[in-house]
Amino acid sequence: MTSATLPDVRGKLTANAPLAPLVWFKAGGNAQWLFEPKDVDDLCAFLAALDPQVPVMALGLGSNLIVRDGGVPGVVVRLGKAFAGVSRTDALTLDCGGGASGVLVSSTARDAGIAGLEFLRSIPGTVGGFVRMNGGAYGGEVKDILVDCDVVLRSGQRVTLPVADLHYTYRHSYLPEGAIVAGARFRGKPGEPAAIQAEMDRISASREASQPLRSKTGGSTFKNPAGHKAWELVDKAGCRGLELGGAQVSEKHTNFLINTGEATSTEIEALGEEVRRRVRETQGVELEWEIQRVGKA
Ligand SMILES: Cc1cc2nc3c(=O)[nH]c(=O)nc-3n(C[C@H](O)[C@H](O)[C@H](O)COP(=O)(O)OP(=O)(O)OC[C@H]3O[C@@H](n4cnc5c(N)ncnc54)[C@H](O)[C@@H]3O)c2cc1C
């Protein structure tokens, strides 16, 4: 696939773009093409004209992602400035761009006196990633606050999906393959800005105490299996601090994997598989990856 075979764009198209600097693990290969659309019309026109065989995936802050070392074939779409805004549409609803951060959404909610969105303060991702992953923390989940979202389908068609159409379950949505969340409406309940800020501070402090926030990591590695906590299973399997090459199971939170320096994605993923094997052998429980693993090994 050369630039001559790709549709014209108003945004930025980069061939063979390194993804490691764009993801939290700071590891992994290149995108065959990285597309940063100028605006939603640019995104729609590009996808409509792109050969339907070419795979497309969205990238947020890469906070829940292992990009394999062989890179990602096709087009990786990263939403920039035009998608990063948050504005209020009524007393309790925020209209958020798909690339807006959890910090911006939660602080805008606080200023508007909208409670119930505080948990987004602690999830280091974008609205698109939250909607795709049904992000949640401290008792809140995206499925509880999402009204609807604007999605650009792989065909380039723009649709608005109400929350029911995403059929949310724990850390999972039925967003169609190759679809990009360009925006979302979140609704909360009336609250006092000072009380909302206090709740955000409580959440931040609790995070700081329990998670390796300043490390190269990918957040929770495995989903909590029904009736279990993933971190407890990993701990009981004796994996706390376990190392493989430059990858390590966090000492601070055993459901986090860490790149201690120069780990490859192959090492990080292999360590995760080793943890799954040890948990299966010692406790008979099958851990399921929460981190999305993309690209070629
Ligand atoms: C320190 C740390 C703490 C974390 N704590 C939590 C937590 O408490 N709760 C929680 O739920 N998660 C947590 N995470 C994981 C992560 O922050 C969330 O999964 C977040 O929703 C990912 O958002 P992102 O924009 O970075 O998505 P990425 O990691 O870039 O991508 C994740 C998935 O979402 C898709 N995606 C991204 N943007 C879009 C878009 N615009 N349209 C369609 N699909 C898209 C990607 O293709 C991929 O499949 C944590 C991560 C870290 C590093």
The ligand as an SDF file (V2000), in Angstrom:
LIG
                    3D

 53 58  0  0  0  0  0  0  0  0999 V2000
   -2.0640    3.4030   35.1490 C   0  0  0  0  0  0  0  0  0  0  0  0
   -3.3140    2.9060   34.4650 C   0  0  0  0  0  0  0  0  0  0  0  0
   -4.4940    2.7750   35.1830 C   0  0  0  0  0  0  0  0  0  0  0  0
   -5.6620    2.3140   34.5540 C   0  0  0  0  0  0  0  0  0  0  0  0
   -6.8140    2.1950   35.2880 N   0  0  0  0  0  0  0  0  0  0  0  0
   -7.9510    1.8010   34.6760 C   0  0  0  0  0  0  0  0  0  0  0  0
   -9.1800    1.7050   35.4070 C   0  0  0  0  0  0  0  0  0  0  0  0
   -9.2390    1.9610   36.5860 O   0  0  0  0  0  0  0  0  0  0  0  0
  -10.2890    1.3180   34.7610 N   0  0  0  0  0  0  0  0  0  0  0  0
  -10.2830    1.0170   33.4250 C   0  0  0  0  0  0  0  0  0  0  0  0
  -11.3470    0.6910   32.8820 O   0  0  0  0  0  0  0  0  0  0  0  0
   -9.1320    1.0870   32.7180 N   0  0  0  0  0  0  0  0  0  0  0  0
   -7.9810    1.4620   33.2990 C   0  0  0  0  0  0  0  0  0  0  0  0
   -6.8280    1.5310   32.5860 N   0  0  0  0  0  0  0  0  0  0  0  0
   -6.8240    1.1110   31.1760 C   0  0  0  0  0  0  0  0  0  0  0  0
   -7.1100    2.2130   30.1630 C   0  0  0  0  0  0  0  0  0  0  0  0
   -6.8090    3.4840   30.6950 O   0  0  0  0  0  0  0  0  0  0  0  0
   -8.5710    2.1910   29.6980 C   0  0  0  0  0  0  0  0  0  0  0  0
   -8.8760    0.9510   29.0830 O   0  0  0  0  0  0  0  0  0  0  0  0
   -8.8840    3.3060   28.6840 C   0  0  0  0  0  0  0  0  0  0  0  0
  -10.2500    3.2310   28.3830 O   0  0  0  0  0  0  0  0  0  0  0  0
   -8.0720    3.1800   27.4130 C   0  0  0  0  0  0  0  0  0  0  0  0
   -8.2390    4.3790   26.7040 O   0  0  0  0  0  0  0  0  0  0  0  0
   -7.2710    4.8160   25.5240 P   0  0  0  0  0  0  0  0  0  0  0  0
   -7.9380    5.9610   24.8990 O   0  0  0  0  0  0  0  0  0  0  0  0
   -5.8680    5.0060   26.0050 O   0  0  0  0  0  0  0  0  0  0  0  0
   -7.3590    3.5520   24.5680 O   0  0  0  0  0  0  0  0  0  0  0  0
   -6.1660    2.7020   23.9320 P   0  0  0  0  0  0  0  0  0  0  0  0
   -5.4010    2.0330   25.0240 O   0  0  0  0  0  0  0  0  0  0  0  0
   -5.4120    3.5300   22.9600 O   0  0  0  0  0  0  0  0  0  0  0  0
   -7.0150    1.6080   23.1450 O   0  0  0  0  0  0  0  0  0  0  0  0
   -7.7750    0.6310   23.8600 C   0  0  0  0  0  0  0  0  0  0  0  0
   -8.8300    0.0650   22.9130 C   0  0  0  0  0  0  0  0  0  0  0  0
   -9.7620    1.0810   22.6070 O   0  0  0  0  0  0  0  0  0  0  0  0
   -9.8010    1.2910   21.2090 C   0  0  0  0  0  0  0  0  0  0  0  0
   -9.9930    2.7270   20.9630 N   0  0  0  0  0  0  0  0  0  0  0  0
   -9.2350    3.7730   21.3970 C   0  0  0  0  0  0  0  0  0  0  0  0
   -9.7340    4.9400   20.9480 N   0  0  0  0  0  0  0  0  0  0  0  0
  -10.8320    4.6290   20.2150 C   0  0  0  0  0  0  0  0  0  0  0  0
  -11.7650    5.3840   19.4440 C   0  0  0  0  0  0  0  0  0  0  0  0
  -11.7060    6.7300   19.3350 N   0  0  0  0  0  0  0  0  0  0  0  0
  -12.7370    4.7140   18.7920 N   0  0  0  0  0  0  0  0  0  0  0  0
  -12.8420    3.3650   18.8470 C   0  0  0  0  0  0  0  0  0  0  0  0
  -12.0000    2.5910   19.5520 N   0  0  0  0  0  0  0  0  0  0  0  0
  -10.9950    3.2190   20.2280 C   0  0  0  0  0  0  0  0  0  0  0  0
   -8.4810    0.7910   20.6540 C   0  0  0  0  0  0  0  0  0  0  0  0
   -8.5620    0.4210   19.2910 O   0  0  0  0  0  0  0  0  0  0  0  0
   -8.2510   -0.4130   21.5670 C   0  0  0  0  0  0  0  0  0  0  0  0
   -9.0290   -1.5100   21.1430 O   0  0  0  0  0  0  0  0  0  0  0  0
   -5.6420    1.9940   33.1880 C   0  0  0  0  0  0  0  0  0  0  0  0
   -4.4510    2.1450   32.4520 C   0  0  0  0  0  0  0  0  0  0  0  0
   -3.2920    2.5920   33.0900 C   0  0  0  0  0  0  0  0  0  0  0  0
   -2.0290    2.7410   32.2770 C   0  0  0  0  0  0  0  0  0  0  0  0
  1  2  1  0
  2  3  1  0
  2 52  2  0
  3  4  2  0
  4  5  1  0
  4 50  1  0
  5  6  2  0
  6  7  1  0
  6 13  1  0
  7  8  2  0
  7  9  1  0
  9 10  1  0
 10 11  2  0
 10 12  1  0
 12 13  2  0
 13 14  1  0
 14 15  1  0
 14 50  1  0
 15 16  1  0
 16 17  1  0
 16 18  1  0
 18 19  1  0
 18 20  1  0
 20 21  1  0
 20 22  1  0
 22 23  1  0
 23 24  1  0
 24 25  2  0
 24 26  1  0
 24 27  1  0
 27 28  1  0
 28 29  2  0
 28 30  1  0
 28 31  1  0
 31 32  1  0
 32 33  1  0
 33 34  1  0
 33 48  1  0
 34 35  1  0
 35 36  1  0
 35 46  1  0
 36 37  1  0
 36 45  1  0
 37 38  2  0
 38 39  1  0
 39 40  1  0
 39 45  2  0
 40 41  1  0
 40 42  2  0
 42 43  1  0
 43 44  2  0
 44 45  1  0
 46 47  1  0
 46 48  1  0
 48 49  1  0
 50 51  2  0
 51 52  1  0
 52 53  1  0
M  END
$$$$
